[in-house]
């Protein structure tokens, strides 16, 4: 059985990070294809693997799965021992809701604070709309930690799909020096210390710089 994960530039592709972190954490043996973003042939190369023309894409024994959230669901079934969803039905429903909210929302945060693993900005000015997104995310984290996350360092105790979904946000908060309360700060530290997240960020830091995705200091 052959499994291949196709991702975009690790330093810049938040959607790819979600799938990549989850696949690594689940322990699924796989090959990896990294397609640099923002190049003349980027879309052509991606469409070789998926007609949607987007990354990430997971190909597992001939089955093609695209979209990060679909990949997480597939992984949960493919690798049940990874426990990517909470075991308790109520917590599992909340976790799926939080993943869906991340998947569909927070447009201002994405726009104003683009992912860039290697950069650290000082005194970055965050706009009002992005600040609202940040406040909502921190509220989500506090609620999950206070209800289902007491048994460990992550949103539902142990690392799960929802932590993979929010890992790029954690990276953004570190990049732009977002001020956080103690609960959110502890969670950010836990995610950044997760081996699968560390591996992704370290590999992203060694990629070539793509100037079109860089903000001025």
C-alpha positions in Angstrom: 0.0 0.0 0.0 1.4 3.4 -1.0 0.5 6.7 0.6 1.5 10.1 -0.7 0.8 13.5 0.8 1.1 16.5 -1.6 1.5 19.8 0.2 2.5 23.4 -0.7 5.4 25.3 0.7 5.6 24.5 4.4 6.6 27.9 5.5 3.5 29.5 3.9 0.8 26.9 3.4 -1.5 26.8 6.4 -3.9 24.3 4.8 -1.0 22.0 4.1 0.3 22.2 7.6 -3.0 20.9 9.0 -2.8 17.7 7.0 0.9 17.3 7.3 0.9 17.6 11.1 -2.0 15.2 11.4 -0.5 12.6 9.1 2.8 12.7 11.0 1.1 12.6 14.4 -1.0 9.6 13.3 2.2 7.7 12.4 1.0 6.9 8.9 4.0 6.0 6.7 3.9 8.1 3.6 5.9 9.7 0.8 5.7 13.5 0.5 5.7 15.8 -2.4 6.2 19.5 -1.7 5.1 21.9 -4.4 6.5 25.5 -4.0 3.7 28.0 -4.0 3.6 31.1 -6.2 5.5 29.7 -9.2 4.4 29.7 -12.8 3.9 25.9 -12.8 2.4 25.6 -9.3 -1.2 25.0 -10.3 -0.2 22.7 -13.1 1.8 20.6 -10.8 -0.9 20.4 -8.2 -3.6 19.5 -10.8 -1.4 16.5 -11.7 -2.6 15.1 -8.4 -6.0 16.7 -8.0 -8.4 18.4 -10.4 -9.4 20.8 -7.6 -6.0 22.5 -8.1 -5.5 22.9 -4.3 -3.2 21.5 -1.6 -3.2 19.4 0.5 -4.0 16.2 -1.3 -3.6 12.7 0.2 -3.4 9.7 -2.1 -3.8 6.4 -0.2 -3.7 3.1 -2.1 -5.3 4.8 -5.1 -7.9 6.8 -3.1 -7.5 10.6 -3.6 -8.6 12.8 -0.7 -8.4 16.6 -1.0 -9.2 19.4 1.4 -7.6 19.4 4.9 -10.8 18.6 6.8 -11.6 15.7 4.6 -8.1 14.4 5.0 -8.5 14.6 8.8 -11.7 12.6 8.7 -10.1 10.0 6.4 -7.1 9.7 8.8 -9.3 9.2 11.8 -10.8 6.1 10.1 -7.5 5.0 8.5 -5.5 5.3 11.8 -8.0 4.7 14.6 -5.2 4.2 17.2 -4.2 7.8 16.7 -7.5 8.9 18.4 -7.8 12.0 16.2 -11.3 12.6 17.6 -12.3 12.6 21.3 -13.9 9.3 22.4 -16.9 10.9 24.2 -19.7 11.8 21.7 -20.4 15.2 23.1 -16.8 16.2 23.0 -16.4 14.8 19.6 -19.3 16.8 18.3 -17.8 20.0 19.7 -14.4 19.2 18.3 -15.9 18.8 14.8 -17.7 22.1 15.2 -14.5 23.8 16.1 -12.8 22.3 13.1 -15.6 23.5 10.9 -15.4 27.0 12.3 -11.7 27.1 11.7 -12.2 25.7 8.2 -14.8 28.3 7.2 -14.0 31.4 9.2 -11.5 33.9 10.5 -11.0 35.5 7.1 -9.5 38.7 8.6 -6.9 36.8 10.5 -5.9 34.8 7.4 -5.7 38.0 5.4 -3.9 40.3 7.8 -1.6 37.7 9.5 -0.4 35.4 6.7 1.4 32.3 7.8 5.2 32.6 7.8 6.9 30.1 10.2 10.4 31.6 10.1 9.5 35.2 10.7 9.1 37.1 14.0 7.6 40.6 13.8 8.0 43.1 16.6 5.2 45.6 17.4 3.0 44.3 14.6 -0.2 46.3 14.2 -3.2 44.1 14.2 -6.4 45.5 12.7 -9.8 45.6 14.4 -11.3 42.7 12.3 -8.3 40.4 12.9 -8.4 41.3 16.6 -12.0 40.1 16.7 -11.0 36.8 15.1 -8.2 36.4 17.7 -10.6 37.1 20.6 -13.0 34.4 19.3 -10.2 31.9 18.8 -8.9 32.5 22.4 -12.4 32.1 23.7 -12.7 28.8 21.8 -9.4 27.6 23.4 -10.5 28.7 26.9 -13.8 26.9 26.6 -12.3 23.7 25.3 -9.5 23.7 27.9 -12.0 24.3 30.7 -14.4 21.6 29.7 -12.7 18.8 27.8 -9.0 19.6 28.0 -8.2 19.2 31.7 -6.7 15.7 31.2 -3.8 17.1 29.0 -2.2 20.1 27.4 -4.4 20.2 24.3 -7.9 21.4 23.5 -9.4 18.0 24.3 -6.7 16.6 26.5 -4.5 14.7 24.1 -3.5 15.9 20.6 -6.3 15.5 18.2 -7.6 16.7 14.8 -8.8 20.0 16.2 -5.3 20.8 17.4 -4.0 20.1 13.9 -6.6 22.5 12.5 -5.5 25.3 14.8 -1.8 24.6 14.5 -1.3 27.3 11.8 -3.0 29.8 14.0 -0.6 28.9 16.8 2.2 29.5 14.3 0.7 32.9 13.3 0.5 34.0 16.9 4.2 33.2 17.4 5.1 35.0 14.2 3.3 38.2 15.0 3.8 38.3 18.7 0.1 38.2 19.6 -0.4 38.9 23.3 -2.3 36.0 25.0 -3.8 35.2 28.4 -2.3 32.4 30.4 -4.6 29.7 29.1 -4.0 30.5 25.4 -0.3 31.0 26.0 0.1 27.6 27.6 -1.8 26.0 24.7 0.4 27.8 22.2 3.5 26.5 23.9 2.1 22.9 24.0 1.3 22.9 20.3 4.7 24.4 19.3 6.3 21.6 21.4 4.3 18.8 19.7 6.9 16.8 17.7 4.8 16.8 14.5 4.4 20.6 14.7 8.1 21.1 15.4 9.1 19.0 12.5 6.8 20.9 10.1 8.0 24.3 11.2 11.7 23.3 11.2 11.4 22.0 7.6 9.5 25.2 6.6 12.2 27.4 8.0 14.7 25.8 5.6 12.7 26.4 2.5 13.5 29.2 0.0 12.0 32.6 0.7 9.1 33.5 -1.7 9.0 37.3 -1.7 5.4 37.6 -2.7 4.4 36.1 0.6 6.6 38.2 2.8 5.4 41.2 4.7 7.7 44.2 5.3 9.3 44.4 8.8 
